Amino acid sequence: MTDIYLYNTKTRTKGQQFTPIDDKNVRMYVCGPTVYDRAHLGNARPVIVFDVLNRLLRHVYGDKHVTYVRNFTDVDDKINARAAESGRSIGDITDETIQWFLDDMGAVGAIEPDHMPRATAYIAPMVAMIEDLIAKGHAYAAEGHVLFSVSSYAEYGALSGRSVDDMIAGARVEVAPYKRDPMDFVLWKPSDADTPGWDSPWGRGRPGWHIECSAMAHDLLGAQFDIHGGGNDLTFPHHENEIAQSKCAGHDFANVWLHNEMLQVEGKKMSKSLGNFFTVRDLLDQGVSGEVIRLVMLSTHYRKPMDWTETKRKEAEKTLSDWMSVLQKHGYSAKTVEILKAAGDWAADAELMGVLGNDLNTPGALARLHVLSKGRTAEALAPFAHGLETLGLVSDWSAAEASASDGDDLEDWIAPVIDRLLVERSTARADKNWGEADRLRDLLNAAGVQVTDIAGEASWAQGPDFDPSVLEALK
């Protein structure tokens, strides 16, 4: 069994082995998107990070013994503004945006969570939790608002490691006249006639942002669960506030807190003003595959800043092409995987899983995949193929087989020319005619043909810079 060690933001340590509350129901909650627009590339990072963790947990504890929840925030002022400026209904916008998100995250290999609650479906539990906080003296109503009293919770700031004074100094805190303290945050706020609202003991209104996750996590996972995740930009104030209101409501809440670092593009913060802002859909529409996006993301540890570069994209394309060529060489297909599973040969590589269990060390797991890809038979490559699946780099072996066989769609003359060059190269190498072998190698490289040599046999695939015009003179 793979041991799992996770860096806990709450304790600032990775030392303790992860032990679930109930190994028959390992529970994880991850903060999802506010649905008013397409997911940008940075939004994909936590999805991919926690998808890998979800896969790891299911490998260790069993698919039926993991419950993964990721929410949709579908009540928010940004959504209201988008509806007002577009003239479309809020429901149309959120429905469309949620489907966009699911499609785009599916394209990068993410398995859909077990539950994907929408905030608007949990208004009643939010109201009930707010009422409870008021009754216990941790919240108060004022001018149609309900606010959480930060001073009523002595451990406020423990997650982010900041004192309240530091947080006031370093944050943009709204100082409204109805607040007793500048750090108090909104649990409920009034709605006008043009804004979505629900009836409540404090008048028609809508929930604040933070209360939704506490209510949904409690409803779906219980008063105490194993893991809470999200981007590190959520540590304060969102997660800090979730802990405060949940603890004061009498819930133990999450044991382990995981946060991924942010994403940059070519060494700079992604920004529309810098012209380096793009969505996942932008990349997919440009022909960048979801597997390439995922591989680039996995090449950096989740707790380090991720820098998306064109160089990394090209390297990821080449790596995936090489790996698919290896599998193609050994006849990998959905049927092959089925046969391996039936024969008991479909097994995880213990070293790879051990590396992955060490705080989701995906760069180390990828390094291990490179070693495993040197297998010389279909059976020997099974741990490699299993690892690709575990990391979400292959989800559909039929699709993987098709992508590895893209050469079938080439013009009729191209494949025979390349095959002939490989035969000539093999002959030159056998005759120790190294000059001729190097010339043929350089010619293939110039055409963007990627050659894989295994057990004295060569196979080829189109590289990202494939240019058959280099070979036209050889027709």
SEFI-415334 format. One record per residue: residue in one letter; z, x, y of N, C-alpha, C, CB in turn. Coordinates in steps of 0.1 Angstrom, whole numbers, plus 5000, padded with zeros to 4 digits. Atoms other than C-alpha are relative to their C-alpha. Glycine has a CB too. Layout:
<pts>
aZXYZXYZXYZXY/...
</pts>
This chain:
<pts>
m500050084988500050005000500050095012501249905000/t500149924988499050135034501249985009498749975008/d498950014990502050205058499449995013500950124999/i500550024987501450085093501150045010499649855002/y499249954989502950255124499349965013500350155000/l500650044988502250095158500950045012499849845000/y499349964987503150215193500549875006499250085009/n499450124994505549945207500350035015501349964992/t499749984985505349925245501449975003499049905008/k498650044997508749755244501050114998500449884991/t499149895003510450055228499550145004500450004986/r500749874997507950325239500150104989500650065013/t500049915012507850465204499149954989501550024995/k500850035012505750475173500850034987498650075000/g499249945011508550605151500349904988501250055005/q499650095011509450285131498849944993500949905006/q501150065008507250165103500049855003500250034985/f500150144997505949815110500449924987498549965004/t499650085010507749565089500049855005501550044995/p500150144994506849195094501349924997498849934994/i498950095002509448925097499949934986500149895011/d500350065013507848755067498650054995499949845001/d501349945004505248945047499049904994500350114990/k500950105005503848615035499449925012500749904991/n500650064988503048515071500250095012500749865003/v500049904989502348805094499449945012499350134996/r500550084989501948655129499750095012501049905004/m500449934988500048795159499449915010499050114996/y500550074989499348655193499350105010501149915007/v500749924990496748805217499549925012498850084993/c500550074988496048695253498550005001500750055013/g501450015000492548565255499549995015499549884992/p500650004987490148515284500249875008498550024999/t500250124991490048285314498649975001500650035015/v501450035003486848095308499349945012499949914988/y500850054989484748075339498750085002500850015013/d501249934999482048335334499850094987500050105012/r500349915011480448575309501150114998498650065001/a499049895003482748835292499350135004500450004985/h500649874997482149175308500450104989500550055014/l499849905011482249495287501550034998499250125003/g498549975001485949555295500749894992500650015013/n499350115008486849215280499850024985499449865005/a500349985014485349325247501050104994498650044998/r499249895006487749615243501349944993500550095010/p498950055008490949415234499649914988500949925009/v500550085012488949185212499750094988498749925004/i500349915011487649475192501350074995499050115005/v498749935004491049655191500849914991500850045012/f499150095008492949355178499349944989500649895009/d500750045012490149255155500250114989498549995003/v499749895010490649595138501449984994499850145006/l498750025005494349535136500149884991501049985012/n500050125009493749185122499450034986499149895007/r500649965013491549335095500950094992498650085003/l499049915007494149605087501149924994500550105010/l498950085005496849345084499649924988500649915011/r500550085011494749135061499850084988498749925004/h500249915011493949435040501350034993499350135004/v498749965005497649525036500749884994500850065010/y499150115004499249175033499249894994500749955012/g500850115006496348955021499549915011500849934990/d500750094991493948735039500749875004498649974996/k499350134999496048425034501450015006500149934987/h498749984996499148585047500150065015500750104991/v500049964986498148665083499649885009499050125002/t500450104991498048425112499750065014501149895001/y500449934987496148545143499649895010498850104997/v500350104989496148345175499550075013501349925003/r500549954987494148415206499649885009498750104999/n500250124992494148165235498850005009501249975008/f501050014989491648035260500849945012498849914996/t499450064988492947985296498949915006500550115010/d501150094995490847675306500649915011499549914989/v499650064987492947565336500550125009501249904997/d499849884992492847815364499349985014499650134993/d500750024987491947835401498650065001500950065011/k501449945000488948055394499049904993500050134992/i500950115006487547775371499849895010500749954987/n500250114990488247515398499050045011501449975007/a500949954989486447735424498550004995500450145004/r501349995006483447785400499449854999500050064986/a500450145001483247405395499649955014501149914994/a500350054986483347335433498750065005501250045009/e501249944994480647585441498749974992500250155000/s501250035009478347485412499749855000500250064986/g500250145002478847115413500149944986498749965006/r499850045014479447105376501449974997499550124990/s498650045004482446955358500750124994499949884990/i499249895005485247185348499850004985501549985003/g500250015014484847065312498750064995500149864995/d501349945003481147165311500150155001498949945009/i499949864998481947505325500850074989500650035014/t499149935010484847585301499449994986501449945000/d500750015014482947455270498950104999499549854998/e501149915001479947655278500550155000499149995013/t499549864999481947975287500750044987500950015012/i499349975013484047945255498950034990500849884996/q501149985010480847925234499350145003499049895000/w500649874996479348225253500950114994499950015015/f499049905004482548425246500050014985501449965004/l500049995014482548335209498750064994500249864994/d501349945004478848425205500050155003498849935008/d500149864997479148755223501050084992500350025015/m499049935008482348855205499650014985501449945002/g500650005014480748755172499050114998499549874996/a501149905000477848985181500650144998499149995012/v499449875001480249285183500950014988500850035013/g499449995013481649205149501449944999500150144996/a498650055000484849025158500149874991500549965014/i499750125008486248775132500749905009500950044988/e499350094992487348455149501449984995499349864999/p498650025003491148415150500249874992500950005012/d499650125007492948155129500149885009501350024992/h499850114990493847955160499550055013501549965001/m500449974987492147955194500349895009498450035000/p499650114992494147715214499550005015501549995000/r500350024986493047585248501349965008498949905003/a498850044992495747565275500149865003500150085013/t499950144997494847215284500449914989498649955005/a499550085012495747095249501550024998499250044987/y498549975002499347225253500849975013500150144996/i499250044988500447065286501349954997499249905008/a498750065004503146865269501050104996499849894989/p499049905003504847165253500450095012499450094989/m499749924988504647355286501049925008498750035008/v499150084992506347065304501450004994499449855002/a498750015007509047045277500750145002499849974985/m499449874998509647425280500650015014499150114997/i499549994986509947405318501249915002498849955010/e498850084999512347115316501350074994499849864993/d498949925006514447325292500550115008499650054986/l499649884992514447625315500849955013498850085005/i499250054989515647405344501449964996499249875006/a498650045005518447255323500950114998499849924987/k499149885003519647605314500250085012499350084989/g499749924988519647725350499150115002501450045000/h501049894998516647955347498849975008499650054986/a501150044992514247755368500449895009498849954991/y499650104990514347525398498749935006500850065011/a501150084994512047255414500250015015500049864995/a500049994986511047295450498649965006500450145005/e501250054993508447105470498849984990499650105011/g501150025009506446995440499750114990498849965006/h500149895009506647335424501250024991499850135008/v498849965008508847465396499850154999500149934986/l500049855001509747835397501050064991500250065014/f499149935008511348065373500950095008499350094989/s499149914992514448245387500250134993501449935001/v500049875006513948605379501450064999499150105008/s498649954999517548695389500949944989500649975013/s499250065011518748465360499850084987499649864999/y500349935013517348705334500250155003498549984995/a499549864997519149045335499050114995501350024994/e500849905005516549225314498650005005499949994985/y501450014994513549145336499650145004500049915012/g500649874997511349455339500150104988500750065011/a499849915011512349605305498750044993500949944989/l501249975006508849585291499150105008499149874998/s500849924991507049745320500850135004499549935012/g499249894996509949985326500250025015499450134995/r499849994985510249895363501349925004498849945007/s498950084995513249775383499449895009500950095009/v500550114991512949455403499650055014501049895001/d500349944986513049655436498750075000501150095004/d501349935001510149875424498849904999500050094988/m501150105001508149565414499749935013500449904989/i500250074987508649395447499250105010501449965007/a500749914991507549715465498650034996500850135000/g501349965005504549775443499049894997500150084988/a500850125003503249425438499749925012500649924988/r500350104990501549175459500649874996498449985001/v499250125003504148905457499949895011501550044997/e500150114991503648565473501449965004499249884994/v498750044995506648495495499849865007500550115010/a500150144995506548115498501349955005499449914989/p498750054994509147925518500949934989499849915011/y499250075010510247735487500550094989499149894993/k499449905010511048055467501450045004499150124999/r498749944997514648155464500050155001501049954989/d500149855001513648515456498550035000500850054988/p501449965000510348695463499450014986499850125008/m500549985013509948775426499949884991500850104993/d500150125008510348415413498549964998500849895007/f501550035003507048305397499949854996499550094989/v500350145002505447965393499849964986498749965008/l500150065013505847755362499149875001501449974994/w500750134997504347435377499649995014500849884995/k500350014986502447365409499249875002499150125004/p500650134998501147045425498550015001500549945013/s501550014999497446935423499649895010499449974986/d500550104991495546755450498949924992499350075013/a500950095006492946485443498850074994499549895010/d501249935005490146735437500350114990499350075012/t499649895009492146965414500549944987501050095006/p499550055012492846905377501649995000499650084988/g498650015000496346775372500549904989500549955013/w499450085010498746605348501349955005500250084986/d498750054995501746385353501250084994500149854995/s498849925004505146555351501249955007499850155003/p498850044992508746505362500050045014501250054993/w500049954987507846695393498849965008500050165000/g501250054994504746505402498750044993500050035015/r501349965006501046535394499850155003498949915005/g500349864998500246905389499450074988501350075004/r500549925011499247185366500950124997498550045003/p499149895003500947475349499650135007500050034985/g500349874996501247825362499450084988501350085005/w500749935010499448095342500950044989499350135006/h499249935011502348255323500649914990501150075007/i499350095009503947945308499149964988500449885008/e500950055011500847865287500250084987498650005005/c499949915012501148165264501449984993499850145004/s498750025006504848115258500149874992501150005011/a500050135007504347745249499150004988499649895010/m500950005011501347805227500550094989498650045004/a499549915010502848105209501149934992500550135006/h498850075006506047905202499549894991500949945010/d500550115008504047605189499350044988499149915009/l500849965012501747795166500650114992498750055006/l499449895007503848095156501550004998499650135006/g498650015001507447995160500750075011500450054987/a499249944989510348115181500050155000501449954998/q500149855001509948475168498850034991501350064994/f501249965008506748645156499950155001498749935005/d500149865002505548995148499450085012499350034988/i500749914991503049125173499449915012498850074993/h500750064989501849035208499250115007501149945011/g500949904994498849215223499249965012499150044989/g500950024988496549245253499750135007500749905009/g500349884991495249485279501250045007498849975009/n498849954993497749705297500149955014500050155000/d499950074987496849525329500949885000498649975005/l499250125002498749235315501550034998499649924988/t498649965003502049425309500949945011500250155000/f499450064989503149325344499049945009500950105008/p498850085002503449055355499949914988500349925012/h500150115010502048835327500950014988498550004995/h499249995012503748975297501550015003499650124992/e498649994995506949055316500549855002500150085013/n499650144997507048685327500149924987499049945010/e499950075013506248555292501350034993498850054991/i498749975007509248745278501249935007500250165000/a498950064993511548625305500249854998499950025015/q499950155002510748255302500349964985498849935005/s499850035014510648265264501450034995499050084991/k498649965004513948455260501049905006500350145005/c499150094993515648225285499949864994499749995014/a500150135007514347925265500650014986498549964999/g499349995012516148065235499150054988500649874996/h500949955010513148215217500050165000498549965003/d500049855002513248575203498750065004500450044986/f501449964996509448595209499550124992500050045015/a500749905008507548905199500850124997498750045007/n499349885003508949205181499350135004500250014985/v500849884997506149455187498949965011499250064988/w500950024990504049475219499050115000500749995014/l501149904999500649645219499149985012499249994987/h500850014988498549725249498950105000500850015013/n501149914999495049875251499850045014498749944994/e500449954987493950095280498749945005499950154999/m501250064993491149995304498750084997500349995015/l501349945002487450075304499450045013499149894993/q500849954989485350285327498550014996500650145005/v501449985003481650335330499550135007499149885005/e500449874995480350685334501150065009498649995008/g498949944993483750795345500649935012499650145004/k499550074988484250535372500449854995498949995010/k499650145002485950195373498849915001501249965009/m501150104999483549915365500149915012499949924986/s500050084988482649745397498649955004500750085011/k501350054996479849525410499550085012500149855004/s500449934988479949725443499450144996501250025009/l500549875005479250045423498749994992501050084992/g501250025008476349885404500250044985498950085006/n499849965014477949975371500849894992500850134999/f499350115006479249625362499049934991500649905010/f500950085008477649455332500849934989499050094994/t499350085010478549195306499550044986499649855002/v500449985014478349215268498649954998501049944990/r501450065001475348985270498950085006500049865005/d501049914994473549215294499650114990500650065013/l500449895010473749495268499249954988501350074995/l500750065012472749275239498649965004500749874995/d501450044996469749145259499150125003500149915013/q500849884998468749505266499750074987500850095009/g500349955013468549565229501150094994498750085001/v498949925006471849745224500749914990501150055011/s499450085011473249615191501549995002499750054986/g498550024999476749475188500750114992500349864994/e499449895008477449745161500150125009499250024988/v499949884991476650015187501149985010498650025007/i498950034990478949855213501350024993499949865006/r498849995007481649835187500350154996500049924987/l499849865004481150195175500450095012498850064993/v499649924988481350335210501549975004499149965012/m498650044997484550135216501050074990500249854999/l499149945010486150265183500150155001499549964987/s500049854999485350625192501150055009498650055005/t498949964991488250635217501249924995499749975015/h498850075004491850555207500349895010501250104999/y499850124992492950215220501050035012500549894992/r499149984989495750365241499550115010501350054994/k500649914990493450605260498949925007499450124993/p501150064993490950505287498750024993500050065015/m501350005007487550415273498950025011499849874992/d501149974991484550565291498749974993500150155005/w501350035006481250395283499050085007499749855002/t501149924994478350635289498849984992500450155000/e501350015006474750635281499950104988498850035010/t500049905011475250955260500749954988500750135005/k499350055011477850785239499249894993501349945004/r500850115006475550485234498950064991499349925011/k501049945008472750705221500650074988499250115008/e499449935011475050905199500449894989501350085004/a499650115009476350575184498849944993500849895007/e501250055007472850455177499550094989498949985011/k500449905010472050775159500950004988499950145006/t499050015011475250765139499749884991501450005005/l500250125008474650415128498750004992500149875008/s501349985006471050485120500150094988498950055010/d499849905011472050785099500749934988500750125005/w499250065011474650585080499249894993501349945006/m500850105007472350295073498950064992499349905011/s501049935008469750535061500650054987499450125007/v499349965012472250675036500149894990501450075003/l499850115009473050335023498649954995500749895008/q501350045004469350245022499550094988499050005011/k500449905010468650555002500549964986500450145004/h499450035013471050434975500049854997501450055000/g500250145004469850074975501049905004499749994986/y498950094996472749914993499449875006500950065010/s500350134996472349544998501149904997498649954993/a499050105003474349224995500349994985499749865006/k499950015014473649224958500750134995498649994993/t499349875004474749594954501549985002499550125008/v498650014997478049514971500749904990500249955014/e499550105010478449204948500350074987499149894999/i499849935013477949424917501250095000498750074997/l498949904999480349694929501449925000499950085013/k498750085000483049424936500349954986499949895010/a499850055014482449274901500550114991498849934995/a499749895009482749614885501450075004498950115000/g498849944996485949694904499950135007500950034988/d500249874994484349984922500049985016498650054996/w499950024986484749824957501450025004499449855004/a498649974997487949994969500050075013500650074989/a499849934988489350125001500350154997501149945008/d499649865001489650495007501450015006499050095008/a498649994996493350565009500250095012500850064988/e499949914988492950845034499649935013499250134999/l500550074988490850635058501149895004498749934997/m499150104996493350345056501350065005500349914987/g498849934995496250585061499850045015500450124992/v500349964986494650715093500049885009498650085000/l500050124992493950365105501449945002499049904993/g498650054999497550265098500850085009500650004986/n499349914990498650545121499749965014499850154997/d500250054986498650335153498549985003500650095010/l501550034998494950225148499250125005499949885010/n500749884996493550575149498649994996500750134994/t501450035004489950455149499150135001499449905009/p500849885000488450795160500250084987500450095012/g499849935013490150955129499449934989501550014998/a500750075011488850675107498550025000500349855002/l501449974999485350735120499750144995499549995015/a500249865006485751105112500050004985501150105006/r499950015014486751015077498749934994501249924996/l501250075005483650785074498950114999499649895010/h501049895000481451095082500150074986500150095012/v499849935012483051265052499549924988501550044998/l500350095011482650965029498549974999500849875002/s501450035001479050925038499250104993499449995014/k500749895007478251245019499949964985500750135001/g500150045014478551054986498650004994500649864998/r501349985005475651114962499549884991500050124992/t500450115008475650784943500449875006500550014985/a499550134994476050414951501449984998499249884994/e498650025003479350414934500950105008500350034985/a499249914992480550724952500049965015499450144999/l500150054986479450564985500849875002498649995004/a499350124998481550254979501150015010500549954986/p498949994990484650374998499450015015500850124997/f500749994987482250465027499649865005498850094999/a500550144996480650115027501249915002499149944988/h498750084998484149955023500650035014501050034989/g499549964987485250155054499249945011500050155001/l500950064990482250035074500449855002498550014997/e499650154999483249675066501449995006499949944986/t498650014995486949735073500050025015500950114993/l500149984985486049865108499149905007499650145002/g500850104994483749575114498650055004500749945012/l501349944997480649795116498949944992500050154999/v500950085008479049595089500749874996499450084987/s499450135004479849225084499149934990500249915012/d500950065008476749105067499150104993499149895008/w500849895006475249335041498549964999500550024986/s501550045000471949135040499450045013499949854998/a500549954987471649205077499950155001500949945012/a500049865000472549565072498850064993501350064994/e501249965008469849595046498749995008499949924987/a501250024992467349445069499850105011500049865006/s500149904989468249675098499650144995501350015007/a500349875005467949975075498550014996500950034988/s501450005004464449865065499149965011499949904989/d500950034989463049825099498650065000500750045013/g501249935001460350065090498949914994500150124991/d501050095006458649775071499249935010500749904991/d500750074989457549635104499150095008501049935009/l500849914993455749945115498549984997500350154996/e501550015002451949965119499750074986499250075011/d500349965014450350035085499950154998498749934995/w500349865001449450395092501250095001499050045010/i498949914996452850525104500850054988500949935009/a499249965011454950515072499350104991500449884992/p500649905009452350695050499950145007498649954997/v500049874994452050975076501350075000499549985015/i498749945000455751025078500450044986501149905005/d499849975014456051015040499350134996499649894991/r500849885004453251275037500750135006498649995005/l499349884993455051505063501250044992500349965014/l498849965007458251485043499750074987500849874997/v500449945012456451575011499650155003498849934993/e500549864996454751875029501250095004499049995012/r498849934996458151975043500850044988500949915009/s499349975012459751955009499350124992500149884991/t500849905007456952164994500250145007498549975000/a499849884992457252425022501450064997499849985015/r498649955002461052455016500150054986501049895002/a499949955014460552484978499350144999499349904991/d500749885000458052764985500650115009498549985004/k499349914991460452925010499150045012500550124993/n500849984988457852885037500749945012498549944998/w499150054990460452845064499449975013501250095002/g500750024987458152865093499349865000498950115002/e500750135002456052565080501049895000499150004988/a499050105001459152375071500649975014501150044991/d499450024986460552425107499049935009500450135006/r501050074992457252315122500049854997498650074998/l500050145004457251995103501349935004499849994984/r498850064995460851935111500049975015501250104997/d500150024986460151985148499149895004499650135007/l500950114998457251745146500649874998498750024991/l499350135002459351475131501149975010500750014986/n499050024989462151535156499349955013500750135003/a500750044987459551505185499649854999498850095002/a500450145001458551165171501249914999499149994987/g498850085001462151055169500349944986499949885010/v499850045014462151035131501350074996498850034991/q498749955005465651075117499950024984501249915003/v500249965014465551255083501450024994499150124998/t498849985008468351235057499750074987500849874998/d500349935012468451485029501349984991499850155002/i499050015010470551394998499550044987500549855000/a500449965013470451564965498650054998500349894990/g501349955000467251734973498949905003499750064987/e501050104996465451414984500249965014500149884990/a500050034986464551315019499749855002499150095008/s500350144996464650965034499950005016501049894995/w500150004985463850865070500249865006498650055004/a499850124993464550605096499650025015501449954999/q500449984986463450535132501350035008499449875005/g498849974991465850695157499849925013500050155003/p500150084987466650545191498950045009501350025007/d501249954991463850765207498750004992500450135006/f501250005009461250675180498749995009500149894990/d501250004992457750755194498850034990500050105012/p501149975010454950715168498750065006499749874993/s501249954994452350815193499950154998499949985015/v500049865003453351175186499350034987501550064999/l500649985013451951125151498649954998500949934989/e501350065001448750955159498950104996499649945014/a501049905004446651275156499950034985500250135008/l499949975014447751295120499549884991501450044996/k500450125008446350955109498950034991499649895009/
</pts>
